[in-house]
């Protein structure tokens, strides 16, 4: 999975296509495209192209945008969260129509299209799986009604300065899952729940490790050990934590950063043994 940020990093589409070309079964995905960086017609065309060139192994992650510093650096307007989510909701409607190969005429609050044919029929129909995530009620409600995979994260700060670390507790995730369940209704059982783990600490000294990072989070060591955003413990303990979190929250799709992969290999081995 490749994130969508400005800077000295690989662009999403070529990186994903290359990864798929080097493998046979591995799925690839955007995690996630910032809707405000592209017109929905262009984004539909790009996503459909990735789906074609990866033989239908693409998961399409898209979000409302949250990091103000990137907007400021690029000279883009960083609108209030409500407006960014409204734009995303309209964009998703347009993109889904374009991905079945139909032209779009659309008159919305943020987008106006007249017979646009920027997309084409995707390999996965009616469209690749949509990943939409966030931490606030507006974005989680949108994800519950439009996504195939809902990524649960802390709320982003209103000023665009980052994420609310204190919103990463297990209790916060309980409330978010309840909100998703209510908003999704009958489709909840078809959703897959995801989260992006922020830190993986492989250690036999769980409590001490939690205490060592306490200054970075607005939570106690006990809360840190329970947070779905953190994995702290021995490989066996981490495997048990993931299983327990699947049972409690329904999170079966876990993303980790590349830097954590070496320590996570042992966890994967233990999960395979327990499968």
KAGI-V691359 format. One record per pair of residues at least 12 apart in sequence whose ideal C-beta (glycine too) atoms are under 10 Angstrom apart, sorted by the first residue. I is the first residue (numbers start at 1). J is the second residue. D is the distance in whole Angstrom. If there is no record, write none. Layout:
i=I j=J d=D
i=I j=J d=D
This chain:
i=1 j=15 d=10
i=1 j=16 d=8
i=1 j=19 d=9
i=1 j=27 d=9
i=1 j=28 d=7
i=1 j=29 d=5
i=1 j=30 d=7
i=1 j=31 d=4
i=1 j=32 d=9
i=1 j=59 d=8
i=1 j=61 d=7
i=1 j=131 d=9
i=1 j=196 d=9
i=1 j=255 d=6
i=1 j=258 d=10
i=2 j=14 d=9
i=2 j=15 d=5
i=2 j=16 d=6
i=2 j=19 d=8
i=2 j=28 d=8
i=2 j=29 d=8
i=2 j=30 d=6
i=2 j=31 d=7
i=2 j=32 d=10
i=2 j=33 d=10
i=2 j=61 d=9
i=3 j=30 d=8
i=3 j=31 d=6
i=3 j=32 d=7
i=3 j=33 d=9
i=3 j=34 d=9
i=3 j=61 d=9
i=3 j=196 d=10
i=3 j=257 d=10
i=4 j=30 d=6
i=4 j=31 d=8
i=4 j=32 d=6
i=4 j=33 d=5
i=4 j=34 d=5
i=4 j=35 d=10
i=4 j=37 d=7
i=4 j=38 d=9
i=4 j=61 d=8
i=4 j=62 d=9
i=4 j=63 d=8
i=4 j=65 d=9
i=4 j=70 d=10
i=5 j=34 d=8
i=5 j=37 d=9
i=5 j=67 d=7
i=5 j=70 d=6
i=6 j=34 d=9
i=6 j=37 d=8
i=6 j=67 d=9
i=6 j=69 d=9
i=6 j=70 d=5
i=6 j=71 d=10
i=6 j=73 d=6
i=6 j=74 d=6
i=6 j=76 d=10
i=7 j=70 d=8
i=7 j=73 d=9
i=11 j=46 d=10
i=12 j=28 d=10
i=12 j=29 d=9
i=12 j=30 d=5
i=12 j=31 d=9
i=12 j=32 d=9
i=12 j=33 d=7
i=12 j=46 d=8
i=12 j=47 d=10
i=12 j=50 d=8
i=12 j=61 d=9
i=13 j=30 d=8
i=13 j=33 d=10
i=13 j=46 d=6
i=13 j=47 d=9
i=13 j=49 d=7
i=13 j=50 d=6
i=13 j=53 d=9
i=13 j=58 d=10
i=14 j=50 d=9
i=14 j=53 d=10
i=15 j=28 d=8
i=15 j=30 d=10
i=16 j=28 d=4
i=16 j=29 d=7
i=16 j=30 d=7
i=16 j=50 d=6
i=16 j=51 d=10
i=16 j=53 d=9
i=16 j=54 d=7
i=16 j=57 d=9
i=16 j=58 d=7
i=16 j=59 d=10
i=17 j=49 d=8
i=17 j=50 d=6
i=17 j=52 d=10
i=17 j=53 d=5
i=17 j=54 d=6
i=17 j=58 d=9
i=18 j=53 d=10
i=19 j=54 d=8
i=19 j=57 d=9
i=20 j=50 d=8
i=20 j=53 d=7
i=20 j=54 d=4
i=20 j=55 d=7
i=20 j=56 d=10
i=20 j=57 d=6
i=20 j=58 d=8
i=21 j=53 d=8
i=21 j=54 d=8
i=21 j=55 d=10
i=23 j=54 d=9
i=23 j=57 d=8
i=24 j=55 d=9
i=24 j=57 d=9
i=25 j=57 d=8
i=26 j=54 d=9
i=26 j=57 d=7
i=27 j=54 d=8
i=27 j=56 d=9
i=27 j=57 d=5
i=27 j=58 d=7
i=27 j=59 d=6
i=27 j=128 d=10
i=27 j=129 d=9
i=28 j=50 d=8
i=28 j=51 d=10
i=28 j=54 d=6
i=28 j=57 d=6
i=28 j=58 d=6
i=28 j=59 d=7
i=29 j=50 d=9
i=29 j=54 d=10
i=29 j=57 d=9
i=29 j=58 d=6
i=29 j=59 d=3
i=29 j=60 d=7
i=29 j=61 d=6
i=29 j=128 d=9
i=29 j=129 d=8
i=29 j=131 d=6
i=29 j=149 d=9
i=29 j=255 d=9
i=30 j=43 d=10
i=30 j=46 d=9
i=30 j=47 d=8
i=30 j=50 d=8
i=30 j=58 d=8
i=30 j=59 d=8
i=30 j=60 d=6
i=30 j=61 d=4
i=30 j=62 d=7
i=30 j=63 d=9
i=30 j=128 d=10
i=30 j=131 d=8
i=31 j=59 d=8
i=31 j=61 d=5
i=31 j=62 d=10
i=31 j=63 d=9
i=31 j=131 d=7
i=31 j=133 d=9
i=31 j=151 d=8
i=31 j=194 d=9
i=31 j=196 d=8
i=31 j=255 d=7
i=32 j=59 d=10
i=32 j=60 d=9
i=32 j=61 d=3
i=32 j=62 d=5
i=32 j=63 d=4
i=32 j=64 d=9
i=32 j=65 d=10
i=32 j=130 d=10
i=32 j=131 d=6
i=32 j=132 d=8
i=32 j=133 d=7
i=32 j=134 d=10
i=32 j=151 d=8
i=32 j=196 d=10
i=33 j=46 d=8
i=33 j=47 d=8
i=33 j=60 d=8
i=33 j=61 d=6
i=33 j=62 d=5
i=33 j=63 d=7
i=33 j=65 d=10
i=33 j=91 d=10
i=33 j=131 d=10
i=34 j=62 d=8
i=34 j=63 d=6
i=34 j=64 d=8
i=34 j=65 d=4
i=34 j=66 d=8
i=34 j=67 d=8
i=34 j=70 d=8
i=34 j=71 d=9
i=34 j=76 d=10
i=34 j=84 d=9
i=34 j=88 d=10
i=35 j=62 d=6
i=35 j=63 d=7
i=35 j=64 d=6
i=35 j=65 d=6
i=35 j=84 d=8
i=35 j=85 d=9
i=35 j=87 d=6
i=35 j=88 d=5
i=35 j=89 d=10
i=35 j=90 d=9
i=35 j=91 d=5
i=35 j=92 d=8
i=35 j=95 d=9
i=35 j=110 d=10
i=36 j=63 d=9
i=36 j=64 d=7
i=36 j=65 d=5
i=36 j=70 d=10
i=36 j=71 d=7
i=36 j=74 d=10
i=36 j=76 d=6
i=36 j=77 d=8
i=36 j=78 d=8
i=36 j=79 d=8
i=36 j=83 d=10
i=36 j=84 d=7
i=36 j=87 d=7
i=36 j=88 d=8
i=36 j=91 d=9
i=37 j=65 d=7
i=37 j=70 d=9
i=37 j=71 d=9
i=37 j=74 d=8
i=37 j=76 d=8
i=38 j=62 d=10
i=38 j=91 d=9
i=39 j=91 d=9
i=39 j=94 d=9
i=39 j=111 d=8
i=39 j=113 d=9
i=39 j=116 d=9
i=39 j=118 d=8
i=40 j=62 d=9
i=40 j=87 d=9
i=40 j=88 d=9
i=40 j=90 d=8
i=40 j=91 d=4
i=40 j=92 d=8
i=40 j=93 d=9
i=40 j=94 d=4
i=40 j=95 d=5
i=40 j=96 d=10
i=40 j=97 d=10
i=40 j=98 d=8
i=40 j=104 d=9
i=40 j=106 d=9
i=40 j=110 d=10
i=40 j=111 d=6
i=40 j=113 d=8
i=40 j=116 d=9
i=40 j=118 d=8
i=40 j=119 d=9
i=41 j=91 d=9
i=41 j=94 d=7
i=41 j=95 d=8
i=41 j=98 d=7
i=41 j=104 d=8
i=41 j=111 d=9
i=41 j=113 d=7
i=41 j=116 d=5
i=41 j=117 d=9
i=41 j=118 d=3
i=41 j=119 d=7
i=42 j=118 d=6
i=42 j=119 d=9
i=43 j=60 d=9
i=43 j=62 d=7
i=43 j=91 d=7
i=43 j=94 d=9
i=43 j=95 d=6
i=43 j=98 d=9
i=43 j=118 d=9
i=43 j=119 d=9
i=44 j=60 d=10
i=44 j=91 d=9
i=44 j=94 d=7
i=44 j=95 d=4
i=44 j=96 d=9
i=44 j=97 d=9
i=44 j=98 d=4
i=44 j=99 d=6
i=44 j=104 d=9
i=44 j=116 d=9
i=44 j=117 d=10
i=44 j=118 d=6
i=44 j=119 d=4
i=44 j=120 d=9
i=44 j=122 d=9
i=44 j=127 d=9
i=45 j=95 d=10
i=45 j=98 d=8
i=45 j=99 d=10
i=45 j=117 d=10
i=45 j=118 d=5
i=45 j=119 d=5
i=45 j=120 d=7
i=46 j=60 d=10
i=46 j=118 d=10
i=46 j=119 d=9
i=47 j=60 d=5
i=47 j=61 d=10
i=47 j=62 d=8
i=47 j=95 d=7
i=47 j=98 d=9
i=47 j=99 d=7
i=47 j=119 d=8
i=47 j=122 d=8
i=47 j=127 d=8
i=47 j=128 d=7
i=47 j=130 d=10
i=48 j=60 d=9
i=48 j=95 d=9
i=48 j=98 d=7
i=48 j=99 d=6
i=48 j=100 d=10
i=48 j=101 d=9
i=48 j=118 d=9
i=48 j=119 d=5
i=48 j=120 d=5
i=48 j=121 d=8
i=48 j=122 d=5
i=48 j=123 d=9
i=48 j=124 d=10
i=48 j=127 d=9
i=48 j=128 d=8
i=49 j=119 d=9
i=49 j=120 d=8
i=49 j=122 d=9
i=50 j=122 d=9
i=50 j=123 d=10
i=50 j=128 d=8
i=51 j=99 d=8
i=51 j=120 d=10
i=51 j=121 d=10
i=51 j=122 d=4
i=51 j=123 d=5
i=51 j=124 d=6
i=51 j=125 d=10
i=51 j=127 d=8
i=51 j=128 d=5
i=52 j=120 d=8
i=52 j=121 d=9
i=52 j=122 d=7
i=52 j=123 d=6
i=52 j=124 d=10
i=53 j=123 d=9
i=54 j=123 d=8
i=54 j=124 d=10
i=54 j=128 d=9
i=55 j=123 d=6
i=55 j=124 d=10
i=56 j=122 d=8
i=56 j=123 d=4
i=56 j=124 d=5
i=56 j=125 d=9
i=56 j=128 d=8
i=57 j=123 d=9
i=57 j=124 d=9
i=57 j=128 d=9
i=58 j=122 d=8
i=58 j=123 d=8
i=58 j=124 d=7
i=58 j=127 d=10
i=58 j=128 d=5
i=58 j=129 d=8
i=59 j=124 d=9
i=59 j=128 d=6
i=59 j=129 d=5
i=59 j=130 d=8
i=59 j=131 d=6
i=59 j=148 d=8
i=59 j=149 d=7
i=59 j=192 d=10
i=59 j=194 d=10
i=59 j=253 d=10
i=60 j=92 d=10
i=60 j=95 d=8
i=60 j=99 d=9
i=60 j=122 d=9
i=60 j=124 d=9
i=60 j=127 d=7
i=60 j=128 d=4
i=60 j=129 d=7
i=60 j=130 d=5
i=60 j=131 d=7
i=60 j=132 d=9
i=60 j=147 d=10
i=60 j=148 d=9
i=60 j=149 d=10
i=61 j=128 d=10
i=61 j=129 d=9
i=61 j=130 d=8
i=61 j=131 d=4
i=61 j=132 d=7
i=61 j=133 d=8
i=61 j=147 d=9
i=61 j=149 d=8
i=61 j=151 d=8
i=61 j=194 d=9
i=61 j=255 d=10
i=62 j=88 d=7
i=62 j=91 d=8
i=62 j=92 d=7
i=62 j=95 d=8
i=62 j=130 d=7
i=62 j=131 d=7
i=62 j=132 d=6
i=62 j=133 d=10
i=62 j=146 d=10
i=62 j=147 d=9
i=63 j=84 d=9
i=63 j=85 d=10
i=63 j=88 d=7
i=63 j=131 d=9
i=63 j=132 d=7
i=63 j=133 d=7
i=63 j=134 d=7
i=63 j=139 d=8
i=63 j=143 d=9
i=63 j=151 d=9
i=63 j=153 d=10
i=63 j=156 d=10
i=64 j=79 d=9
i=64 j=81 d=7
i=64 j=82 d=10
i=64 j=83 d=9
i=64 j=84 d=4
i=64 j=85 d=5
i=64 j=86 d=9
i=64 j=87 d=7
i=64 j=88 d=4
i=64 j=89 d=9
i=64 j=91 d=9
i=64 j=132 d=9
i=64 j=133 d=10
i=64 j=134 d=7
i=64 j=136 d=9
i=64 j=138 d=9
i=64 j=139 d=6
i=64 j=142 d=8
i=64 j=156 d=9
i=65 j=78 d=8
i=65 j=79 d=9
i=65 j=81 d=9
i=65 j=84 d=6
i=65 j=85 d=10
i=65 j=87 d=9
i=65 j=88 d=8
i=65 j=156 d=9
i=65 j=160 d=9
i=66 j=78 d=9
i=66 j=81 d=8
i=66 j=84 d=8
i=66 j=134 d=8
i=66 j=135 d=9
i=66 j=136 d=10
i=66 j=139 d=9
i=66 j=153 d=9
i=66 j=155 d=9
i=66 j=156 d=4
i=66 j=157 d=8
i=66 j=160 d=7
i=66 j=161 d=9
i=66 j=162 d=8
i=66 j=163 d=8
i=67 j=156 d=8
i=67 j=157 d=10
i=67 j=160 d=6
i=67 j=161 d=8
i=67 j=162 d=7
i=67 j=163 d=10
i=68 j=156 d=9
i=68 j=157 d=9
i=68 j=158 d=10
i=68 j=159 d=7
i=68 j=160 d=3
i=68 j=161 d=7
i=68 j=162 d=9
i=69 j=160 d=7
i=69 j=161 d=8
i=69 j=162 d=9
i=70 j=160 d=9
i=71 j=84 d=10
i=71 j=160 d=7
i=72 j=160 d=9
i=78 j=159 d=9
i=78 j=160 d=5
i=79 j=110 d=10
i=80 j=158 d=8
i=80 j=160 d=10
i=81 j=134 d=9
i=81 j=136 d=7
i=81 j=138 d=7
i=81 j=139 d=8
i=81 j=155 d=9
i=81 j=156 d=7
i=81 j=157 d=10
i=81 j=158 d=7
i=81 j=160 d=9
i=82 j=136 d=10
i=82 j=138 d=7
i=83 j=109 d=9
i=83 j=110 d=8
i=84 j=110 d=10
i=84 j=138 d=9
i=84 j=139 d=9
i=84 j=156 d=10
i=84 j=160 d=10
i=85 j=134 d=8
i=85 j=136 d=8
i=85 j=137 d=10
i=85 j=138 d=5
i=85 j=139 d=5
i=85 j=141 d=9
i=85 j=142 d=6
i=86 j=108 d=9
i=86 j=109 d=6
i=86 j=110 d=6
i=86 j=138 d=9
i=86 j=142 d=9
i=87 j=108 d=9
i=87 j=109 d=8
i=87 j=110 d=5
i=87 j=111 d=8
i=88 j=110 d=9
i=88 j=132 d=8
i=88 j=134 d=10
i=88 j=138 d=10
i=88 j=139 d=8
i=88 j=142 d=7
i=88 j=143 d=10
i=88 j=146 d=9
i=89 j=108 d=9
i=89 j=109 d=10
i=89 j=110 d=9
i=89 j=132 d=10
i=89 j=138 d=9
i=89 j=139 d=10
i=89 j=141 d=10
i=89 j=142 d=6
i=89 j=145 d=9
i=89 j=146 d=7
i=90 j=106 d=8
i=90 j=108 d=4
i=90 j=109 d=7
i=90 j=110 d=5
i=90 j=111 d=5
i=91 j=108 d=9
i=91 j=110 d=8
i=91 j=111 d=7
i=92 j=127 d=10
i=92 j=130 d=7
i=92 j=132 d=8
i=92 j=142 d=8
i=92 j=143 d=10
i=92 j=145 d=10
i=92 j=146 d=5
i=92 j=147 d=9
i=93 j=106 d=7
i=93 j=108 d=8
i=93 j=111 d=9
i=93 j=146 d=8
i=94 j=106 d=6
i=94 j=108 d=8
i=94 j=111 d=6
i=94 j=113 d=7
i=94 j=116 d=8
i=94 j=118 d=9
i=94 j=119 d=9
i=95 j=118 d=9
i=95 j=119 d=7
i=95 j=127 d=8
i=95 j=130 d=9
i=96 j=119 d=9
i=96 j=126 d=7
i=96 j=127 d=6
i=96 j=130 d=8
i=96 j=146 d=8
i=97 j=113 d=10
i=97 j=116 d=9
i=97 j=119 d=8
i=97 j=126 d=9
i=97 j=127 d=9
i=98 j=113 d=9
i=98 j=116 d=7
i=98 j=117 d=8
i=98 j=118 d=6
i=98 j=119 d=3
i=98 j=120 d=8
i=98 j=121 d=9
i=98 j=122 d=9
i=98 j=127 d=9
i=99 j=119 d=5
i=99 j=120 d=8
i=99 j=121 d=7
i=99 j=122 d=5
i=99 j=124 d=9
i=99 j=125 d=8
i=99 j=126 d=7
i=99 j=127 d=4
i=99 j=128 d=8
i=99 j=130 d=10
i=100 j=119 d=8
i=100 j=120 d=9
i=100 j=121 d=6
i=100 j=122 d=8
i=100 j=125 d=7
i=100 j=126 d=5
i=100 j=127 d=7
i=101 j=117 d=8
i=101 j=119 d=7
i=101 j=120 d=5
i=101 j=121 d=4
i=101 j=122 d=8
i=101 j=125 d=10
i=102 j=116 d=10
i=102 j=117 d=8
i=102 j=119 d=8
i=102 j=120 d=10
i=102 j=121 d=9
i=103 j=115 d=5
i=103 j=116 d=6
i=103 j=117 d=5
i=103 j=118 d=9
i=103 j=119 d=9
i=104 j=116 d=5
i=104 j=117 d=8
i=104 j=118 d=8
i=104 j=119 d=8
i=127 j=148 d=9
i=128 j=148 d=9
i=129 j=147 d=8
i=129 j=148 d=4
i=129 j=149 d=6
i=129 j=192 d=8
i=130 j=143 d=8
i=130 j=146 d=6
i=130 j=147 d=5
i=130 j=148 d=5
i=130 j=149 d=7
i=130 j=150 d=9
i=131 j=143 d=9
i=131 j=147 d=6
i=131 j=148 d=7
i=131 j=149 d=4
i=131 j=150 d=8
i=131 j=151 d=6
i=131 j=192 d=9
i=131 j=194 d=7
i=131 j=253 d=9
i=131 j=255 d=10
i=132 j=144 d=9
i=132 j=145 d=9
i=132 j=146 d=6
i=132 j=147 d=4
i=132 j=148 d=9
i=132 j=149 d=8
i=132 j=150 d=6
i=132 j=151 d=7
i=133 j=147 d=8
i=133 j=149 d=8
i=133 j=150 d=6
i=133 j=151 d=3
i=133 j=152 d=7
i=133 j=153 d=6
i=133 j=193 d=10
i=133 j=194 d=7
i=133 j=195 d=8
i=133 j=196 d=8
i=133 j=255 d=10
i=134 j=150 d=9
i=134 j=151 d=8
i=134 j=152 d=8
i=134 j=153 d=6
i=134 j=154 d=9
i=134 j=155 d=8
i=134 j=156 d=7
i=134 j=176 d=9
i=135 j=151 d=10
i=135 j=152 d=7
i=135 j=153 d=5
i=135 j=154 d=5
i=135 j=155 d=4
i=135 j=156 d=7
i=135 j=163 d=7
i=135 j=164 d=7
i=135 j=167 d=6
i=135 j=168 d=9
i=135 j=172 d=8
i=135 j=173 d=10
i=135 j=176 d=7
i=136 j=153 d=10
i=136 j=154 d=9
i=136 j=155 d=5
i=136 j=156 d=7
i=136 j=158 d=10
i=136 j=164 d=9
i=136 j=167 d=9
i=136 j=176 d=9
i=136 j=179 d=10
i=137 j=155 d=9
i=137 j=175 d=10
i=137 j=176 d=9
i=137 j=179 d=6
i=137 j=180 d=10
i=137 j=183 d=9
i=139 j=151 d=10
i=139 j=153 d=9
i=139 j=155 d=9
i=139 j=156 d=9
i=140 j=152 d=7
i=140 j=153 d=9
i=140 j=155 d=10
i=140 j=175 d=10
i=140 j=176 d=6
i=140 j=177 d=9
i=140 j=179 d=6
i=140 j=180 d=6
i=140 j=183 d=7
i=140 j=184 d=10
i=141 j=179 d=7
i=141 j=180 d=8
i=141 j=182 d=9
i=141 j=183 d=4
i=141 j=184 d=9
i=142 j=183 d=8
i=143 j=180 d=7
i=143 j=183 d=8
i=143 j=184 d=9
i=143 j=191 d=9
i=143 j=193 d=10
i=144 j=179 d=7
i=144 j=180 d=5
i=144 j=181 d=8
i=144 j=182 d=8
i=144 j=183 d=4
i=144 j=184 d=4
i=144 j=185 d=8
i=144 j=187 d=8
i=144 j=188 d=7
i=144 j=191 d=7
i=145 j=180 d=10
i=145 j=183 d=6
i=145 j=184 d=7
i=145 j=185 d=8
i=145 j=187 d=8
i=146 j=184 d=10
i=146 j=187 d=10
i=147 j=180 d=10
i=147 j=184 d=9
i=147 j=187 d=10
i=147 j=191 d=7
i=147 j=192 d=9
i=147 j=194 d=10
i=148 j=187 d=9
i=148 j=190 d=8
i=148 j=191 d=7
i=148 j=192 d=7
i=149 j=191 d=7
i=149 j=192 d=5
i=149 j=193 d=8
i=149 j=194 d=5
i=149 j=252 d=10
i=149 j=253 d=6
i=150 j=176 d=9
i=150 j=177 d=9
i=150 j=180 d=6
i=150 j=183 d=10
i=150 j=184 d=8
i=150 j=188 d=10
i=150 j=191 d=6
i=150 j=192 d=7
i=150 j=193 d=6
i=150 j=194 d=7
i=150 j=195 d=10
i=150 j=250 d=10
i=150 j=251 d=10
i=150 j=253 d=9
i=151 j=192 d=10
i=151 j=193 d=8
i=151 j=194 d=4
i=151 j=195 d=6
i=151 j=196 d=7
i=151 j=251 d=10
i=151 j=253 d=8
i=151 j=255 d=8
i=152 j=168 d=10
i=152 j=172 d=9
i=152 j=173 d=6
i=152 j=176 d=5
i=152 j=177 d=7
i=152 j=179 d=10
i=152 j=180 d=8
i=152 j=193 d=6
i=152 j=194 d=7
i=152 j=195 d=5
i=152 j=196 d=9
i=152 j=228 d=7
i=152 j=229 d=9
i=152 j=249 d=8
i=152 j=250 d=10
i=152 j=251 d=7
i=153 j=167 d=9
i=153 j=168 d=8
i=153 j=173 d=10
i=153 j=176 d=9
i=153 j=194 d=9
i=153 j=195 d=7
i=153 j=196 d=6
i=153 j=198 d=9
i=153 j=228 d=10
i=153 j=229 d=8
i=154 j=166 d=8
i=154 j=167 d=4
i=154 j=168 d=5
i=154 j=169 d=9
i=154 j=172 d=7
i=154 j=173 d=9
i=154 j=176 d=9
i=154 j=195 d=10
i=154 j=198 d=9
i=154 j=227 d=9
i=154 j=229 d=7
i=155 j=167 d=5
i=155 j=168 d=10
i=155 j=172 d=9
i=155 j=176 d=9
i=163 j=198 d=9
i=163 j=229 d=9
i=164 j=218 d=8
i=165 j=198 d=9
i=165 j=216 d=7
i=165 j=217 d=5
i=165 j=218 d=5
i=165 j=219 d=7
i=165 j=224 d=10
i=165 j=227 d=9
i=165 j=229 d=9
i=166 j=217 d=8
i=166 j=218 d=4
i=166 j=219 d=6
i=166 j=223 d=9
i=167 j=218 d=9
i=167 j=219 d=10
i=167 j=229 d=10
i=168 j=195 d=9
i=168 j=198 d=8
i=168 j=217 d=7
i=168 j=218 d=9
i=168 j=219 d=7
i=168 j=223 d=9
i=168 j=224 d=9
i=168 j=226 d=10
i=168 j=227 d=5
i=168 j=228 d=8
i=168 j=229 d=4
i=168 j=230 d=8
i=169 j=217 d=9
i=169 j=218 d=9
i=169 j=219 d=6
i=169 j=220 d=10
i=169 j=223 d=5
i=169 j=224 d=9
i=169 j=226 d=7
i=169 j=227 d=6
i=169 j=228 d=9
i=169 j=229 d=9
i=170 j=219 d=10
i=170 j=223 d=7
i=170 j=225 d=9
i=170 j=226 d=4
i=170 j=227 d=6
i=170 j=228 d=7
i=170 j=229 d=10
i=170 j=245 d=8
i=170 j=248 d=8
i=170 j=249 d=8
i=171 j=223 d=9
i=171 j=226 d=9
i=171 j=227 d=10
i=172 j=219 d=10
i=172 j=223 d=10
i=172 j=227 d=9
i=172 j=228 d=9
i=172 j=229 d=10
i=173 j=193 d=10
i=173 j=195 d=8
i=173 j=226 d=9
i=173 j=227 d=8
i=173 j=228 d=5
i=173 j=229 d=9
i=173 j=245 d=8
i=173 j=248 d=8
i=173 j=249 d=5
i=173 j=250 d=10
i=173 j=251 d=8
i=174 j=228 d=10
i=174 j=248 d=8
i=174 j=249 d=7
i=176 j=193 d=9
i=176 j=195 d=10
i=176 j=228 d=10
i=176 j=249 d=9
i=177 j=193 d=7
i=177 j=248 d=9
i=177 j=249 d=5
i=177 j=250 d=6
i=177 j=251 d=8
i=180 j=193 d=7
i=180 j=250 d=9
i=181 j=250 d=9
i=188 j=250 d=9
i=189 j=250 d=10
i=191 j=250 d=8
i=192 j=250 d=9
i=192 j=251 d=9
i=192 j=252 d=6
i=192 j=253 d=5
i=193 j=228 d=10
i=193 j=245 d=10
i=193 j=246 d=9
i=193 j=249 d=7
i=193 j=250 d=5
i=193 j=251 d=5
i=193 j=252 d=7
i=193 j=253 d=7
i=193 j=254 d=10
i=194 j=251 d=7
i=194 j=252 d=8
i=194 j=253 d=4
i=194 j=254 d=7
i=194 j=255 d=6
i=195 j=227 d=10
i=195 j=228 d=5
i=195 j=229 d=7
i=195 j=245 d=8
i=195 j=249 d=8
i=195 j=251 d=6
i=195 j=253 d=8
i=195 j=254 d=6
i=195 j=255 d=7
i=195 j=256 d=10
i=196 j=228 d=10
i=196 j=229 d=8
i=196 j=254 d=8
i=196 j=255 d=5
i=196 j=256 d=8
i=196 j=257 d=8
i=197 j=227 d=9
i=197 j=228 d=8
i=197 j=229 d=6
i=197 j=230 d=7
i=197 j=231 d=6
i=197 j=238 d=10
i=197 j=242 d=9
i=197 j=245 d=10
i=197 j=251 d=10
i=197 j=254 d=6
i=197 j=255 d=7
i=197 j=256 d=5
i=197 j=257 d=8
i=197 j=260 d=7
i=197 j=264 d=9
i=198 j=213 d=10
i=198 j=216 d=9
i=198 j=217 d=9
i=198 j=227 d=9
i=198 j=228 d=10
i=198 j=229 d=5
i=198 j=230 d=6
i=198 j=231 d=9
i=198 j=256 d=9
i=198 j=257 d=8
i=198 j=260 d=9
i=199 j=213 d=7
i=199 j=216 d=9
i=199 j=217 d=10
i=199 j=224 d=9
i=199 j=227 d=10
i=199 j=229 d=8
i=199 j=230 d=5
i=199 j=231 d=7
i=199 j=232 d=8
i=199 j=256 d=9
i=199 j=257 d=8
i=199 j=259 d=10
i=199 j=260 d=7
i=200 j=230 d=8
i=200 j=231 d=5
i=200 j=232 d=8
i=200 j=233 d=10
i=200 j=238 d=7
i=200 j=256 d=6
i=200 j=257 d=8
i=200 j=259 d=9
i=200 j=260 d=4
i=200 j=261 d=9
i=200 j=262 d=10
i=200 j=263 d=6
i=200 j=264 d=6
i=200 j=267 d=8
i=201 j=213 d=8
i=201 j=230 d=8
i=201 j=231 d=7
i=201 j=232 d=5
i=201 j=233 d=8
i=201 j=238 d=9
i=201 j=260 d=9
i=201 j=263 d=8
i=202 j=231 d=8
i=202 j=232 d=9
i=202 j=233 d=8
i=202 j=234 d=7
i=202 j=235 d=6
i=202 j=237 d=9
i=202 j=238 d=7
i=202 j=260 d=9
i=202 j=262 d=9
i=202 j=263 d=4
i=202 j=264 d=8
i=202 j=265 d=10
i=202 j=266 d=7
i=202 j=267 d=8
i=203 j=232 d=7
i=203 j=233 d=7
i=203 j=234 d=7
i=203 j=237 d=9
i=203 j=238 d=10
i=203 j=263 d=9
i=204 j=233 d=8
i=204 j=234 d=5
i=204 j=237 d=9
i=205 j=232 d=9
i=205 j=233 d=9
i=205 j=234 d=9
i=206 j=221 d=9
i=206 j=224 d=10
i=206 j=225 d=6
i=206 j=232 d=5
i=206 j=233 d=5
i=206 j=234 d=8
i=206 j=237 d=7
i=206 j=238 d=10
i=206 j=241 d=10
i=207 j=221 d=6
i=207 j=222 d=9
i=207 j=224 d=10
i=207 j=225 d=8
i=207 j=232 d=9
i=207 j=233 d=10
i=208 j=221 d=9
i=208 j=232 d=10
i=209 j=221 d=9
i=209 j=224 d=9
i=209 j=225 d=9
i=209 j=230 d=10
i=209 j=232 d=5
i=209 j=233 d=8
i=210 j=222 d=8
i=210 j=223 d=9
i=210 j=224 d=4
i=210 j=225 d=5
i=210 j=226 d=10
i=210 j=227 d=10
i=210 j=230 d=8
i=210 j=232 d=6
i=210 j=233 d=10
i=211 j=224 d=9
i=212 j=232 d=10
i=213 j=230 d=8
i=213 j=232 d=8
i=217 j=229 d=9
i=217 j=230 d=8
i=225 j=237 d=10
i=225 j=241 d=9
i=226 j=241 d=9
i=226 j=244 d=10
i=226 j=245 d=9
i=226 j=248 d=10
i=227 j=245 d=10
i=228 j=241 d=9
i=228 j=242 d=9
i=228 j=245 d=5
i=228 j=248 d=9
i=228 j=249 d=6
i=228 j=251 d=6
i=228 j=254 d=9
i=231 j=245 d=9
i=231 j=254 d=9
i=231 j=256 d=8
i=231 j=260 d=8
i=231 j=263 d=9
i=231 j=264 d=8
i=231 j=267 d=8
i=233 j=267 d=9
i=234 j=266 d=9
i=234 j=267 d=9
i=234 j=270 d=10
i=235 j=263 d=8
i=235 j=264 d=9
i=235 j=265 d=9
i=235 j=266 d=4
i=235 j=267 d=5
i=235 j=268 d=9
i=235 j=269 d=8
i=235 j=270 d=6
i=235 j=271 d=10
i=236 j=266 d=9
i=236 j=267 d=8
i=236 j=270 d=6
i=236 j=273 d=10
i=236 j=274 d=10
i=237 j=267 d=9
i=237 j=270 d=10
i=238 j=263 d=9
i=238 j=264 d=8
i=238 j=266 d=8
i=238 j=267 d=5
i=238 j=268 d=10
i=238 j=270 d=8
i=238 j=271 d=9
i=239 j=266 d=9
i=239 j=267 d=5
i=239 j=268 d=8
i=239 j=269 d=9
i=239 j=270 d=4
i=239 j=271 d=5
i=239 j=272 d=9
i=239 j=273 d=8
i=239 j=274 d=7
i=240 j=267 d=10
i=240 j=270 d=9
i=240 j=271 d=10
i=240 j=274 d=9
i=241 j=267 d=9
i=242 j=254 d=6
i=242 j=267 d=7
i=242 j=268 d=10
i=242 j=270 d=9
i=242 j=271 d=7
i=242 j=274 d=10
i=243 j=270 d=10
i=243 j=271 d=8
i=243 j=274 d=7
i=243 j=275 d=10
i=254 j=267 d=10
i=254 j=271 d=10
